[in-house]
Amino acid sequence: MQDNAQREDSLLNYLHQRKAVLSSSTTKTVREAHPMADTDDEASSTVVSKMTRGGRQQQQRQRQQPQRQQPPRQQREKPVHPIETANKISDDDFIKEYIKPSQDNWPQWEHPHTKAVYSLGLSIPGQLRDEELDTCFNLVDETSGADYRSSSIGWHVAVKKKEMRSPDLRYILVKDADSSIRGFASMMPTFENHEPVVYCYEIHLKPELQGTGLGTKLMGHLVDVAENIPTVEKVMLTCFVSNTSGLKFYEKLGFTKDDYSPRERKLRGGKTVIPDFVILSRLTSRGGASSGSRRRLRQV
């Protein structure tokens, strides 16, 4: 029995020694196959350390160097539309840049029959006295009030007076020797249906000035403004259908019904609704008007 126990102890010792040898041999083989295995961690640590030191040194050099100030960026200015330019300038500049009158038709006009001399002047509503605006309003009522009252638009005093004070309007006033307003025309460079136009808001004359050629002269100034504002291709206005004499007058000046003028409408019951006003327009040379129509405007 004792011999058997000794043999078992000897066998166990042998197995332990064998296991230790195999473990040692495997580790050696791995290290021989990968000679850098022991130095990988150390090398990586060294590289990181060098990179960190280099980055710090570079940051220090950058701090020591004077910083160059970048010039401020110039923002591109948005181009101003010619309509906006026309509405911003003074009355004197407006006359010089857009009306461009000749000496024989501005600022005086002579009545062809009475030889009375009248003065012409340009003004925005903000430069007019309340009495002058009231005189213009009363003249509208005198010459067109009946057309307003009989139309679907109606005659609304507060609304009309507010419209006549629109800041972008320009008034051409006709005054007699006593500086009393005897007629006027008002216009506005604006956008109509996204198109740049010159819109004639009003043109009204006292009876003694009607049929004298003064109305044609005033409309000629409006057309000159449209011709001299870049991008504007037409003059527009609104006229009551009941104003037959006015329609004939505008037709002689080359105005025709605009594409945006309201059309007749048929209701479900079969009734036809006829608009009580029309929108008229006249092309500028930029819009395709012939030189003949421009001469006709001057000759009427």
C-alpha positions in Angstrom: 0.0 0.0 0.0 2.9 2.3 0.9 4.5 1.7 -2.5 1.3 2.6 -4.3 1.0 5.9 -2.3 4.6 6.8 -3.3 3.9 6.0 -6.9 0.8 8.3 -6.9 2.8 11.2 -5.3 5.5 10.8 -7.8 2.9 10.9 -10.7 1.3 14.1 -9.4 4.6 15.8 -9.1 5.5 14.9 -12.6 2.2 16.3 -13.9 2.7 19.6 -12.1 6.2 20.0 -13.4 5.0 19.1 -17.0 2.3 21.8 -16.8 4.8 24.4 -15.6 7.1 23.6 -18.5 4.3 23.8 -21.1 3.1 27.2 -19.7 6.7 28.6 -19.8 7.2 27.3 -23.4 4.0 28.8 -24.7 4.8 32.3 -23.2 8.3 32.2 -24.7 6.9 31.2 -28.1 4.4 34.1 -28.1 7.1 36.6 -27.1 9.5 35.2 -29.8 6.8 35.5 -32.4 5.9 39.1 -31.3 9.1 40.7 -30.1 7.4 44.1 -29.7 4.7 42.7 -27.4 6.5 43.8 -24.3 7.1 47.4 -25.5 3.8 48.3 -27.2 2.3 49.9 -24.1 5.5 51.8 -23.3 5.9 53.0 -27.0 2.3 54.1 -27.2 2.7 56.0 -23.9 5.8 57.7 -25.3 4.1 58.7 -28.6 1.1 60.2 -26.8 3.4 62.1 -24.4 5.4 63.5 -27.3 2.2 64.6 -29.1 0.8 66.2 -26.0 4.1 68.1 -25.4 4.2 69.2 -29.1 0.6 70.4 -29.0 1.2 72.5 -25.9 4.3 74.0 -27.4 2.4 74.9 -30.6 -0.4 76.5 -28.5 2.2 78.5 -26.6 3.9 79.8 -29.8 0.4 80.8 -31.2 -0.3 82.7 -28.0 3.0 84.5 -28.3 2.5 85.5 -31.9 0.4 88.7 -32.4 -3.1 88.0 -33.7 -4.0 89.5 -37.1 -7.3 91.4 -37.0 -9.5 90.3 -39.8 -11.1 93.3 -41.7 -14.9 93.5 -41.2 -16.9 91.9 -43.9 -18.7 94.3 -46.1 -22.3 93.4 -46.4 -23.7 93.7 -49.9 -26.3 96.4 -50.0 -29.6 95.3 -51.4 -30.2 97.3 -54.6 -32.9 100.0 -54.3 -35.7 99.7 -56.8 -36.2 102.7 -59.0 -39.8 103.1 -57.8 -38.5 103.4 -54.2 -35.9 105.9 -55.3 -38.5 108.0 -57.1 -40.7 108.1 -53.9 -37.8 109.1 -51.6 -36.3 112.1 -53.5 -37.4 115.7 -53.0 -39.9 117.5 -55.2 -37.2 119.6 -56.8 -35.2 116.5 -57.7 -38.3 114.8 -58.8 -39.0 117.6 -61.3 -35.4 117.6 -62.5 -35.0 113.8 -62.8 -38.4 112.6 -64.0 -40.6 115.5 -65.3 -37.7 117.2 -67.0 -39.8 120.1 -68.2 -38.7 122.6 -70.8 -38.7 126.3 -70.0 -41.8 127.0 -72.2 -44.1 124.7 -70.3 -42.9 124.9 -66.7 -43.5 126.5 -64.2 -45.9 128.7 -66.1 -48.8 128.1 -68.4 -50.8 130.7 -70.4 -54.5 130.3 -71.1 -54.9 130.1 -74.9 -58.0 132.4 -74.9 -57.8 134.7 -71.9 -54.0 134.9 -71.9 -54.1 134.6 -68.1 -51.0 133.1 -66.7 -51.1 130.2 -64.3 -48.3 128.6 -62.3 -47.5 124.9 -62.0 -45.9 123.4 -59.0 -45.1 119.9 -57.6 -45.7 118.9 -54.0 -46.1 115.8 -51.8 -49.2 115.8 -49.5 -47.1 116.4 -46.5 -46.0 119.8 -47.9 -49.5 121.0 -48.7 -51.5 123.1 -46.3 -54.8 121.7 -45.0 -56.7 124.4 -47.0 -54.9 123.3 -50.2 -55.9 119.7 -49.7 -59.4 120.7 -48.9 -59.5 122.8 -52.1 -58.4 119.7 -54.1 -60.9 117.5 -52.4 -63.7 120.0 -53.2 -62.6 120.0 -56.8 -62.9 116.2 -56.9 -66.4 116.4 -55.5 -67.3 119.2 -58.0 -66.2 117.4 -61.1 -66.6 113.7 -60.2 -68.7 113.5 -57.0 -71.9 112.5 -59.0 -70.0 109.6 -60.6 -68.8 108.4 -57.3 -72.2 108.5 -55.7 -73.9 106.6 -58.5 -71.3 103.9 -58.6 -70.8 100.8 -56.5 -67.8 102.5 -54.9 -69.8 105.2 -53.4 -68.7 108.6 -52.0 -66.9 108.3 -48.6 -65.5 111.6 -47.4 -63.1 110.2 -44.8 -61.8 107.4 -47.1 -61.2 109.8 -50.0 -59.4 112.4 -47.8 -57.2 109.7 -46.4 -56.3 108.5 -49.9 -55.4 112.0 -51.0 -52.9 112.2 -48.1 -51.0 109.1 -49.2 -47.3 110.0 -48.6 -46.1 108.7 -52.0 -48.5 110.9 -54.0 -47.1 113.8 -56.0 -49.5 116.7 -56.8 -49.1 119.0 -59.7 -51.0 122.1 -58.7 -52.4 124.7 -61.1 -52.7 128.1 -59.4 -53.9 131.5 -60.8 -52.4 134.9 -60.2 -54.0 135.0 -56.7 -52.4 131.6 -55.8 -55.8 129.9 -55.8 -55.8 126.3 -56.9 -57.8 126.0 -60.2 -56.8 122.5 -61.1 -54.5 119.6 -60.2 -53.3 116.2 -61.1 -51.9 113.6 -58.7 -49.8 110.6 -59.5 -47.8 107.8 -57.7 -44.9 105.7 -58.9 -46.0 102.3 -57.5 -46.5 98.6 -58.2 -49.7 97.4 -59.7 -50.1 93.7 -60.0 -46.4 93.4 -59.3 -45.5 95.7 -62.2 -43.8 99.0 -61.7 -46.1 101.7 -63.0 -47.0 105.4 -62.7 -50.6 105.6 -61.6 -52.7 108.7 -62.3 -54.9 109.1 -59.2 -56.7 112.3 -60.1 -56.9 115.0 -62.8 -59.4 117.8 -62.2 -59.8 121.2 -63.7 -62.2 124.1 -63.1 -64.6 124.7 -66.0 -62.7 127.7 -67.4 -59.6 125.5 -67.8 -61.3 122.5 -69.5 -60.8 122.1 -73.2 -57.8 124.4 -73.2 -55.1 121.8 -73.7 -54.0 122.0 -70.0 -55.3 118.5 -69.2 -53.2 117.1 -72.1 -50.2 119.0 -70.7 -50.6 117.6 -67.3 -51.0 114.1 -68.6 -47.9 114.7 -70.7 -46.0 115.4 -67.5 -47.2 112.1 -66.0 -46.1 110.2 -69.1 -42.7 111.9 -68.9 -42.3 110.7 -65.3 -43.1 107.1 -66.4 -40.7 107.4 -69.3 -37.9 108.6 -67.0 -38.2 106.1 -64.2 -36.2 102.9 -65.2 -38.3 99.7 -65.4 -41.7 101.5 -65.7 -43.5 100.3 -68.8 -46.9 102.0 -68.5 -49.1 104.7 -67.0 -52.4 103.5 -65.5 -55.6 105.2 -64.3 -59.2 104.4 -63.4 -62.2 106.1 -65.0 -65.9 105.8 -64.4 -67.9 104.4 -67.3 -70.3 107.2 -66.8 -67.6 109.7 -67.5 -67.9 109.6 -71.2 -66.0 112.8 -71.9 -63.1 111.5 -69.8 -63.0 108.2 -71.6 -62.8 110.0 -75.0 -60.1 112.3 -73.6 -57.9 109.3 -72.5 -58.6 107.5 -75.7 -57.2 110.4 -77.7 -54.0 110.3 -75.5 -53.5 106.6 -76.5 -55.0 104.9 -73.4 -56.7 101.6 -73.8 -58.4 99.1 -71.5 -55.9 97.3 -69.4 -55.8 93.5 -69.1 -56.6 93.9 -65.4 -59.7 96.0 -66.0 -62.8 94.3 -64.5 -65.0 92.3 -66.9 -68.7 91.7 -67.2 -69.9 88.9 -65.0 -73.0 86.7 -65.4 -74.7 85.6 -62.2 -76.4 82.3 -61.7 -79.8 83.8 -62.3 -78.7 85.0 -65.7 -78.2 88.7 -64.7 -75.2 90.4 -66.2 -73.2 92.7 -63.9 -71.4 95.4 -65.8 -68.5 97.2 -64.0 -69.1 100.9 -63.5 -65.4 101.7 -63.9 -62.6 100.7 -66.2 -58.8 100.5 -65.7 -56.9 102.2 -68.6 -53.2 102.1 -69.4 -50.8 103.5 -71.9 -47.4 102.0 -72.6 -44.2 103.9 -72.4 -41.5 103.5 -75.1 -39.8 101.0 -72.8 -43.1 99.0 -72.8 -43.4 99.1 -76.6 -45.2 102.4 -77.3 -44.6 103.8 -80.8 -43.0 107.2 -81.2 -46.2 108.2 -83.0 -48.3 107.8 -79.9 -45.8 110.0 -78.0 -46.1 112.7 -80.6 -49.9 112.4 -80.6 -49.9 113.0 -76.8 -47.9 116.3 -77.4 -50.2 117.4 -80.3 -53.6 116.8 -78.7 
